[in-house]
Amino acid sequence: MISATIPAPPSPWTTPHPSPPPTYSPQLSFPPPEDIVPTVSRLHDIYSSPDLPHQTARWNGLVARFKALYDRPMTFVARAPGRVNLIGEHIDYSWFPVLPMATVHDVLVAVCVLPENDPSTDGRIILSNVSSSKYPTRVFNTHDFQDPFFEINTTTTDLDWSVYFLAGLKGALMFSKLCSSETSPLPTMRILVDGEIPPRAGLSASSALVCSALLAVLAATTTSAIEKSFLVNSSVISERVLGVNSGGMDQAASVFGVLDHALLVDFRPLVTAKPVRVLDTVPPLCFVLANSLIVAANRAETGPDTYNVRVVETVLAAEILARKYGVGRLEIRDGFGGTLRGFYDRVCDKEDWTMGDREAEERAVREVVRRVQETFDKDQYSLDEVAQMMEQKTEDMVRKYMTRFPIRAKFLNLRDRSIHVIEESFRVKCFSSLLASSTNHLRTLSASESRPYFEALGGLMNASQASCANLFECTCPEIDELTQIAQRYGAAGSRMTGTGWGGCTLSLVRADRVGDVIEGLKKEYYAVRYPELSPSQLEQAVFAIRPGNGTVLAKINAV
């Protein structure tokens, strides 16, 4: 008998599985996408058929708006989508694989590059936004960016929208100077941005803007083909300019996205993204996204209190564990510190544990969690206590781990954060293996026969949500409420997605229950908490969502 009930506290090995379970395959044999950002000339190459009517009207509006604003056609559009993480929350900066998907919602950066002999060439970059009343036009002089290591002002409490564009611009100039001899001086540019990703909803609107801006400047300054892996790594470091200790999941999902596929994104030894198809079930497997309308933590603004604190907690935990269990010096992530994956892999190697099947990995996870609990016997440590475990002076520890990406915290939770990361990494492996199995046999099953598959995936999502709420403490009451409502109305599983502390939930739903779940959420959440929302606003707050294509360079002047 398959049970959909997840006991608390959540453990990945108590999550229900189909009977019989599919073959566990941590090394999925999907070919990686080509590592060149594609250049397209048709909307059909970007969007699926259901999205074309809306996107055609939108792009027609962008073309007309650009011509009216600048009295010239755009040269190209750099397009980067947002992302939704299916499972694997807050483990990318510990170097564990995650399972996101790119969304249809995206950021478009339309650019006209003025040649030197154009009478309008004035050495300026004019940056405008379709939503000009909310995001006012900014003007920059290209000579201010002659030094690619120019400073961006991030000291204000509410960052101006243009800093995300400047982060991408800085990354493009910096990496072009370091890696290419073909880079041209920064030209005069006219730019118009159109974003459809809800801001501060946890869908990585800011990362998409940084990524699309970086791609736009690269396209304007070099004739070389742009590699996806280069774009991912460059955009990760670009966003860190804003004080965000980004792990790379958002950028990888945005760049490598494949229509109708999730991506198993790994970060070691290099960033890779393996597509895993998600729609081959009967009835089809669908996802419902619900925006809590609680502003998600903006990592560039609230990182010192939320996101960056979690990064520091996991890094310090890894360093302490490595020292206690004598696994040697951990590989350092981007000059910052060791990772829990580094500790996990070292323990597995030291103990000579045989890996590669589900049972063996379960045993490894159990044992590593036991060691975490043995090391950290309480859920809160002062900075002085942590420094003592690190065998360092407090001021030295603060300077090394809490200055480059500053944090504001007097106490740290090393135990619960570590347990979440280790167990969540195992849930990602289980979830991706289940998705991979759907391409083999689930298309031949009836709705009743495939029910255990939905319940198993849903159980993993529910366990992830419980862990995010109870161990990693990155949800909020509204997010928790949305997940509970979705399950009452037929979702197999529901969890927070994104940075957390607000933002959105993602629910796994059979196609025949999508309408029920959406109506239930409207009735019990939005009608109660936000009765003033118009029908169109409701449609933008809760809707079915599919995996979309990744980043492209589009040369489309007429749709």
NORDACOR-V860783 format. One record per backbone hydrogen bond with DSSP energy under -1.0 kcal/mol. CO is the residue of the C=O (numbers start at 1). NH is the residue of the N-H. If there is no record, write none. Layout:
BEGIN
[[CO,NH] [CO,NH]]
END
This chain:
BEGIN
[[11,14] [38,553] [40,555] [42,45] [43,46] [43,47] [48,51] [49,52] [51,55] [52,56] [53,57] [54,58] [55,59] [56,60] [57,61] [58,62] [59,63] [60,64] [61,65] [62,66] [63,67] [64,68] [65,69] [66,70] [67,71] [76,111] [77,554] [78,109] [79,552] [80,107] [82,103] [84,101] [87,99] [91,96] [92,95] [94,341] [98,265] [99,86] [100,263] [101,84] [102,548] [105,82] [106,196] [107,80] [108,194] [109,78] [110,192] [111,75] [111,76] [112,190] [115,118] [118,121] [123,142] [124,189] [125,140] [126,191] [127,138] [128,193] [130,132] [131,135] [138,127] [140,125] [141,144] [142,145] [143,146] [147,150] [160,163] [161,164] [162,166] [163,167] [164,168] [165,169] [166,170] [167,171] [168,172] [169,173] [170,174] [171,175] [172,176] [173,177] [174,178] [175,179] [176,180] [188,114] [189,126] [190,112] [191,128] [192,110] [193,130] [194,108] [200,296] [203,83] [204,208] [205,209] [206,210] [207,211] [208,212] [209,213] [210,214] [211,215] [212,216] [213,217] [214,218] [215,219] [216,220] [217,221] [218,222] [221,184] [226,37] [227,231] [228,232] [229,233] [230,234] [231,235] [232,236] [233,237] [234,238] [235,239] [236,240] [239,242] [240,243] [244,246] [248,252] [249,253] [250,254] [251,255] [252,256] [254,551] [257,550] [258,261] [260,278] [262,276] [263,265] [264,274] [265,98] [266,272] [272,266] [274,264] [276,262] [279,281] [284,511] [286,509] [287,545] [288,507] [289,543] [290,505] [294,503] [298,301] [298,302] [302,305] [302,306] [303,308] [304,408] [306,310] [307,311] [308,312] [309,313] [310,314] [311,315] [312,316] [313,317] [314,318] [315,319] [316,320] [317,321] [318,322] [319,323] [320,324] [321,325] [322,327] [333,336] [337,333] [339,343] [340,344] [341,345] [342,346] [343,347] [344,348] [345,349] [346,350] [347,351] [348,353] [357,361] [358,362] [359,363] [360,364] [361,365] [362,366] [363,367] [364,368] [365,369] [366,370] [367,371] [368,372] [369,373] [370,374] [371,375] [372,376] [381,412] [382,386] [383,387] [384,388] [385,389] [386,390] [387,392] [393,397] [394,398] [395,399] [396,400] [397,401] [398,402] [410,383] [412,381] [414,418] [415,419] [416,420] [417,421] [418,422] [419,423] [420,424] [421,425] [422,426] [423,427] [424,428] [425,429] [426,430] [427,431] [428,432] [429,433] [430,434] [431,435] [432,436] [433,437] [436,439] [437,440] [437,441] [441,444] [442,445] [446,450] [450,454] [451,455] [452,456] [453,457] [454,458] [455,459] [456,460] [457,461] [458,462] [459,463] [460,464] [461,465] [462,466] [463,467] [464,468] [465,469] [466,470] [467,471] [467,472] [468,474] [474,501] [476,480] [477,481] [478,482] [479,483] [480,484] [481,485] [482,486] [483,487] [484,488] [485,489] [486,491] [487,490] [493,508] [495,506] [500,297] [503,292] [504,497] [505,290] [506,495] [507,288] [508,492] [508,493] [509,286] [510,513] [513,517] [514,518] [515,519] [516,520] [517,521] [518,522] [519,523] [520,524] [521,525] [521,526] [522,527] [525,529] [526,530] [530,533] [534,538] [535,539] [536,540] [538,542] [541,291] [543,289] [547,260] [552,79] [553,40] [554,77]]
END
